[in-house]
Amino acid sequence: MRWKPFEGAWLKRLGPGLITGAADDDPSGIATYSQAGAQFGFNMLWTAFFTYPFMVAIQLVSAEIGRVSGHGLATNMRRHYPVWLLYSIVGLLLVANTINIAADISAMGEALKLIAGGPATVYALGFGIASLLLQVFIPYTRYVRILKWLTLTLLAYVATVFVQHTPWTQVLTSMLVPQILWKPEYITTVVAVFGTTISPYLFFWQASQEVEEQLADPLARALVDAPEQARGNLQRIEWDTLTGMAFSNLVAFSIILTTAVTLNLHGLTDIQTSAQAATALRPIAGEFAFLLFSAGIIGTGMLAVPVLAGSCAYAMAGAFQWQNSLERTPAQAKQFYGVIVVSTVIGILMGFTDIDPIKALYWSAVINGIVSVPIMVVMMLMAARPDVMGRFVIGSRLKLMGWLATLMMGTVVLAMFFVQ
């Protein structure tokens, strides 16, 4: 049989890019965007548009590395770069992702408590176990459909914009002519938004998901070995990534706008968690907006936790040459699934400790910011190497945007240390 280029409805073209973009708006990200909108109102809306082209560029690079080479980022790093660099990056990624998993699972428990009452820790335990069972026992081709449908829960945040009064003229003015405040707290919040939007676990996940897509199709091969398959796949990757990152930034924009219109305009500027944002919305925006916001936390948490745990597993498997795929059974990829189990279980257990989730998230953001820069540098170098990409080395436009994204994140990391 001959392989046929991807054809079909536009929705079927969406996969790794859509899921990656949606997973970026996890409960921890929701907390960051809520804080930005509550504290600085419309003056933070510009960030959702500014980060979009950079986010698209770096995710395109990671996706193309995966689909062209047929290997994830960690495997490519092991093959072409010093092992100490790989182990350092993977180690930091594991720490940051596990903290994020803990924060997201706890946030889901708190959100359900707000809606239904009852013990948040028990709910968190249930969400953590449910997520773990889905990852371990459902094959990739079925599980990815579940993840794709879960992205729809993020539309709750778009809906909240339309169930309240929004001064659109003022919003448009603030987007086109933002008032940049040269104050430490404002710069710190911008740093947090950028660091939340461009996170290293997304790079590992999308590259590995492109490999999963290839393995799920018996006729597909890595593009370096099957250049005739390139046109359809590269077009799909571009469309998927453009759409997924646009969806991600639309949700971020909606959360900032919702909290700006409600909390900021009513003087509620100190929001630390997504659950606090939902609670504060209730008396101001009404019961429906509160329910939408809270339900969105649960939906995006169920989407983000497997992405966080999965990116840990892909990174570890690539670093140590383990069998890895969500399409394989646990018996066929014991170490790979072991990482998913351990990282998720540690995340669940952290919810039963006295660890301050706000401080934990701060240090997670710091680690993510630090590790993102060397990963982006290595990705950009790999994407330009013929021994990795064959004839499909990235073009000049993508190369320019990718290096600009890397420079931006480097600046963000420096600002994180100097603006306190």
N, C-alpha and C positions, 0 to 999 in steps of 0.2 A: 504493500500500500504506500502511496505517496503522502507525505505530510502536506497538509493544506494550511495556508495562512489563516490566522484567526479571523473569523467572520461572525456576524451576529449583531444583536441589539446592543446599544451602547451600554446598558446595564451589565451585560455579560462581560464586557471588556474591563469592568471594574473588579479589582481583587486586592493584591498586595498594597497598592498605593492608597486605595480607599481605606482599608483596615488600618494601615500605618498612620494615615492622617487622623482618623477618628481616635485611635489609641493615644495620640498626642494630647487629646483633651481629657485626660484622666482626672479623677477627683483631686489629685494634687495640683494639676494644672488649673482646674476650676477654682481652687482656692486662690491661686496666684492671680488669675484674671479678675476674680471677685474683689480681691484686695486692690488691684489696680483701678478698677472702676469706682469702688467705694471711696478710696482715698483721693483720687485725682480726677474723677468724673470723666468728662468728654476729652480731657487732655491726654488720655491714654489710647484713644481709638486709633490713632495713626499707626500704632505699633503692629496691628493686625495686617495692615496693608504693606508696611515697610518690610516685614519679614517674609512675606509670601514668595517673591522671586528667589530669595536665597534658600528658603526651605525647599522649593521645587528643585532648584539646581542640585543641591547636595543629595536629595533623595533620588533624583534621576541618576546621579553618578553611582550611588550604592546599588540601585536596581540594575543598572546596565552591567556593572561588574559581576553581579550574581548571574544574570541571564547569559551574558556573553561567555564568561569563563566556565560556567557550570558549577561554581563553588562559592561558598559564602565568604564573608570578609575575613574571618579568622583563618580559614584555610589558605586564602591567598596571602595573608600576612605571614603565615608560617613558612610558605614556600619562597617568599621573596624578601623578607626582612628579618632582622635579628630577633632571636627568640625572646630575649629579655624585654624587648619592646612589646611583643605580643602578650607575654605573661603579665606585664605591668598593666596594660590596657584592660585585659580580661579580668584581672583581679579587682581593679577599681570599678569596672562595670558591674561585677557581681555584688559588691558592697552597695553601690548606689541603687541598683535595681531591687535588691532585697529590702532596703529601707523604703523604697517607693511602693513595693508590694504591700508591706505592712501598713503604710499610711493609707493606701487605696482601700484595702480590705476593712480597716477601721472606719474609714469614711462611709463605706457602703452600709456598715452596721449602724452608724449614727443616723444615716439618711432614713433607713427603714424604721428606726426608733421614732424619728420625727413623724413619720406617716402613721405608724400603727401602734406606737408605744411598745413597752417591753424592754428586754435587756439587749443593749447594743452589742455586747461581746458575744452573746449567743448567735445573734444574726450574723456578725462578722465571721464567726466560726463556720456557720452554714454556707456563707458565700465563698469562703476560702476552699472548703471541701468540695463544693459543687464545681467551682472553676477547675480544681485539680482533677476531678473525675472526668470532666469533659475533655481536658487536654490529653489525659493518659489513655482513655478507652474509646475515643471516637476518632476514626481515621481522618487524615487531613482533608480529603476531598469532601467529606461531610461536615467536618468541623468548620472549615472555612466558610461554608454557607451560613452557619450559625453566627459567626463573627460578622459576616457581611450584613445580616439582618439586624444585629445589635447596633450597627452604626446608626440606624434610624432613630434610636433612642436619643441621640444628640440633637435631633430636630426639636426636642423639648425646649432647648435654649433659644432656638430661633423663634419658637412660638411665644416664649415669654415676652419678647420684644413687642408683640402685637396684642398682648392682653393688658397693656398699660398705655398711658398717654406718653408719647415720645415727641419731643420738640425737634422735628426732623430738620428744620432750617438751621437750628443751632448745632445739631449733629453734623450736618454737611459742612458748615463753616469750620467747626473744630477739626474735621478730617482734612480739609484742604489747607487750612492755616492753623496748625496746632500751636498752642502756647507751651513751648518747651521751658520747663522750670529748672534752672541750674542750681538745684538744691540736692544735698546728699540723699534724702529719702526718695526724691523723684528719680534720680539716676539709679539708685539701688533697685527700685521697682521696674524700671526699664530693663535693667540687667536680668532681673528675675523672669520677666516676660520673655526675653530673647532666649534665656537659658532653658526655659520650659518648652518653648516652641521648637528649638533645634536641639534634640537630645540624642546621645550616642546609641541608646538601645534601639531607636528607630532605624539607624543605619544597618545594624546587624540583622534586625527583623526583616526589613524589606528585601535586602540582598538574599537572605536565606529563603524567603517566600517565593522569590523568582526561581530559585533552584527547585523548590517544592513543586511549583507549577510545571516546570520542565519534567520532573520525575513522574508527575501524575499523568502525563501524556506519553504513552508508549512510543509515539512517532516523533516526539520532540527530542532534540539534542542541543548541547551547548552551541552557541552561535559560532564560536571559533571553529567548530568541527562541521557545522551545517550552515554556511553563510546564506544559503537559499531561503532559510527560515527567518532571516534577520528583519526584512522589511515589515512584515506583519507584527512581529513581536516588539520591535522597537517603537512602532506606532502605538501599539497597545500600551506599552510601558509609559510612553509620554502622556497619552490621554488619561491613563489611570492615575499617574502621579499628579498631573495638573489638577484633576478633579478632586483627588483625595486631599491634597494640600489646601485647595480652595475651600473644601468642606471644613477642614480643620480650622482655618483662619476665620471662616464665617461664624463658626461656633464660638471661637475666642472673642470675636468682635461682638457677638450677641450677648455674651456673659458680661463683658466690660460695659456694654451699653445698658443692659438691664440693671446692673448694680449702680451705674452712674445715675440713671434716671430715678431710681428708687432710693437707695441707701445714701449716696453722696448728697443728693438734693435735700435729704432729711437730716443731714448732719451725722449719719452713722458711717464713720470712716475707718474704724478699727475692726477689720474682718480678718481673721487668721485661718479659718478652715472653711471648706465648702458647706459643712453643716451649719456653721454660724451664718453664712450668707443666706441659706435657705430659711433659717429661723427669723432672721432680720427682715426678709422679704414678706413674711406672712401678714403682719399688721399693716404693711404699706401697700403692697401690690395685690393682696387678696389671696384667698385660699387656692384658687386655680393656679396662679403663678407659683405659689409655694409648692404645690403638688408636682407641677411640671419640673421645677428646679430640682426637687428632691429625687423624683423618679429618674431624672437624667443622671444624677450621681451614681445610682445603682447600675443603670445600663452601661454607662461608660466604664465603670469599675469592672464589670464582668467582661468587658472588651479589653481593658488595659492590662489586667493581671496576667492573662495568658501571653500577651505580647511581651511583658516584662520578664516573666519566667522563661518563655520560649527563647528570647534573645540571649539570656544567660546560657541556656542549654546549647544553642547553636554556637555561641562563642567558645564555650568550653570544649565542645565536640570538635570544632575546627582546630583549636589549639593542641589538643591531645590525640587527634586522628581517631576519634570514636565514630562508630556508626551513628548517623543522626537523620531523622526524618519523622515528622508527625504521622506519616503514612505507614511507618513501621510499627510493629507491636512492641510493647515494653520488653518482651523476651528477646527481640531482635536488636534493640538499642537500649540496653540496661543503663549504661552510664548517662546517656542523653536524658532519658526519662528520670533518672535519679537526680539530676540537677534540677529539673522542673519540680520534683517532689520536695527536695530539700529546701530550695529557695522559697517555695510557697508555704511550706510548713513553718519555716523560720519566720516568714512574714506574718503568719497567723499567730504564732506564739508571742511575737513582739507586742501584739495588741493586749496581751495579758500581763505585761510588765509595766514598770513605772517610767519607762522611757518617754520623754516629752516629744510628742509627734511633730510639734512645730520646729523644735531644734533639730530633730532627725531629718525633717524635710529640708531644712536649711543646709545641713551638711551634705545631704544627697544632691542638692542643686549645685553646691560647690564642687563636689566630686564630678558630677556630670559636666560642669563647665570646664573643669581642668582636663578631663579625659577626651572631651569632644574635639579639642584643637589638634592634638597629635593624630587622632583617628582621621579627621578631615584632611590633614596634610598627607597622610599615607594613602588615603583613598584617591586624592587628586593625583598623586604620583603614580599609583597603580593604573588609574584610568587612562593615563597617557603612555603606558608601556605596551609595546607590541607583543612582548612575551606573555602578557596577561590578557590583552584585549584583541590580539591579532590585528586584522584590518579595521576593527571597530573601536579604535582609540577615540576618545571624545573629541568633538569639534571645538573650534576656537571660541564660539559663543558660550557653550556650556563650560568650557575650561575657565573663561573669564569670570562667569557668574559663580562658579564653584570656588575659585580662589578668593573672590570678593566675600563670599559667605564665610570662608575660613578666616580671612582677615577680620571680618566683623566679629566672629566669635572670639578670636584672640583678643580683640579690643574689649569685648564684654568681660572676659575673664580678668584682664588687668583692672578694669573698672570695679569688678567684684571685690578685689583686694584693697584698692586704693580709695574707694568711696564707701566709707562706713560711718 
